[in-house]
């Protein structure tokens, strides 16, 4: 059985910038707190091993993470040829009164650009 090595350092800002997301959008999309992202990018905190692992997967294959987190929304985005608005339930303190938040789904063109 091969040992798995966990990334020691991740550049959160570089990952987020490659995806073309704001800190808030990155936070909402992948479930990190906005404060954590700000602290990671500001160098005041370092992501713990599970967060570093998820950030590494997001960096290498964001479509896989999006599919795993919300398969229905991702499938709907891929099926359509343009961006659509989908309602996604987010397990966060900042939910609106109905417990849902509006989020743009990724188009097939956007997914191809992200995964390259």
C-alpha positions in Angstrom: 0.0 0.0 0.0 1.5 3.3 -1.0 1.7 6.2 1.4 -0.3 9.3 0.6 1.5 12.5 0.9 -0.4 15.6 1.9 0.5 19.0 0.5 2.4 21.1 3.0 1.7 24.4 1.3 -1.1 25.6 -0.9 -1.4 29.0 -2.5 -5.1 29.7 -1.9 -5.0 33.1 -3.7 -3.4 31.6 -6.8 -6.0 28.8 -6.9 -8.9 31.2 -6.5 -7.4 33.6 -9.2 -7.0 30.7 -11.7 -10.7 30.0 -11.2 -11.5 33.7 -11.7 -13.4 33.9 -8.4 -13.7 36.5 -5.7 -13.1 35.5 -2.2 -16.8 35.5 -1.5 -17.6 33.4 -4.6 -14.8 30.9 -3.7 -16.2 30.7 -0.2 -19.7 30.1 -1.3 -18.8 27.6 -4.0 -16.6 25.3 -2.0 -17.9 25.8 1.5 -15.0 27.5 3.2 -15.7 30.4 5.5 -14.9 33.8 4.0 -12.8 34.7 7.1 -10.7 31.5 6.7 -10.0 32.5 3.0 -9.0 36.0 4.1 -6.7 34.7 6.8 -5.1 32.0 4.5 -4.5 34.6 1.8 -3.2 37.1 4.3 -0.7 34.6 5.8 -2.3 34.9 9.3 -3.3 31.2 9.2 -2.5 28.1 7.3 -5.1 25.6 6.1 -5.1 22.4 8.1 -4.4 19.1 6.3 -8.0 18.3 5.3 -8.5 21.8 3.9 -5.1 21.6 2.1 -6.2 18.3 0.5 -9.5 19.8 -0.7 -7.7 22.9 -2.0 -5.3 20.7 -3.9 -8.1 18.8 -5.5 -9.9 22.1 -6.3 -6.7 23.3 -7.9 -6.2 20.1 -10.0 -9.8 19.3 -10.9 -12.4 21.8 -9.8 -15.1 20.1 -11.9 -14.7 16.9 -9.8 -15.3 18.9 -6.6 -18.3 20.8 -8.0 -19.8 17.5 -9.2 -19.3 15.8 -5.9 -20.7 18.8 -3.9 -23.8 19.3 -6.1 -24.2 16.7 -8.9 -27.7 18.0 -9.9 -26.6 21.6 -10.4 -23.4 20.6 -12.2 -25.3 18.2 -14.5 -27.9 20.9 -15.3 -25.1 23.4 -16.1 -23.3 20.9 -18.4 -26.6 20.0 -20.1 -27.3 23.7 -21.0 -25.2 25.6 -23.4 -25.3 28.8 -21.4 -24.9 29.9 -17.8 -28.0 29.3 -15.7 -29.0 30.2 -12.2 -29.6 27.3 -9.8 -30.6 27.2 -6.2 -28.2 25.4 -4.1 -28.6 24.7 -0.4 -25.5 25.7 1.4 -24.6 24.5 4.9 -23.4 27.9 6.2 -24.4 30.5 8.7 -25.1 33.0 5.9 -28.1 31.3 4.3 -31.0 33.4 3.4 -34.4 32.9 5.1 -35.3 30.0 2.8 -32.0 28.2 3.4 -31.0 28.6 -0.2 -28.6 30.8 -2.1 -28.5 31.7 -5.8 -25.4 30.7 -7.6 -24.4 30.6 -11.2 -23.7 27.1 -12.5 -20.8 26.5 -14.7 -21.2 26.2 -18.5 -19.4 23.4 -20.4 -17.0 26.1 -21.8 -16.3 27.4 -18.3 -15.6 23.8 -17.1 -13.2 23.2 -19.9 -11.4 26.5 -19.1 -11.2 25.7 -15.4 -10.0 22.1 -15.9 -7.2 22.9 -18.3 
